[in-house]
Amino acid sequence: MGNFNFQRECRTPHSECHTVLEDANTVGRVDIHFTSTVIHATLNVSESLTTDEIQDLIDTMDEQL
């Protein structure tokens, strides 16, 4: 299981961008957009992450962001 952390790059009233870090190494980026009823997210990760690590990352995002 990866040790994922998030570093906010920017924030507006309707969106946020975060760099995804795993043990101090950049492994991706997540862009989050808020509407009045739905939250949309776009996740980009490096090719080195496995499917299980990506699922762990999504679970961590759900808990922390």
N, C-alpha and C positions, 0 to 999 in steps of 0.2 A: 504494500500500500504506500502510495506517495505521500510526502509531507508537503502539501500544497499551501501556498500563501498567495495573497492578492495585494498588488500595489496599485492604488487608484491613480490613473493618468489624468483624468478630467471628469468633471461633473457639471451637468446643466440641470435645469428644472425637470427635464424629461428623459435624461439618459446619463449613463456612466460608462467609462472605459477602464478596464483593469488589465494590467500585465499579470500573467499567471506564472508564479515561481514554484519550482520544486527544489527544495534544498538549496536555495539561492541561485538556481539556474533558471533562466527564462525558458518556458516550455510552451507558452501560448498567450492568447489575448482573448478577453471576453468583452463584448459590447452589449449593454443592457439598455433597453428602451421601454419607458413606462407610458401606458395610456391610462385612461380612467377606469378601464375594466380588465386589461390584460398586460402582462409583462412579457416582452420578447427578448430573447438573448441569442447572440451569435457567438459561437465558440470556435476559435482557430487554435489548433495544437500542432506541435512538431510531429514529424513522422516517427520519432523514437518512442512515443507512448503506445502502449498496448491497449487493446479494447478494455481490459479490466482496469487499467490505470485511468482511462478516460471516464469510465463509469464512476470510479472513486473520486475523480475530479468533479464530475457533475454532482455527486452527493455532497462533496465539500462545499461547492458553490451554493447549493440549495440551503445548506446550514448557515454559511457565513455571509452570503451576500443577500 
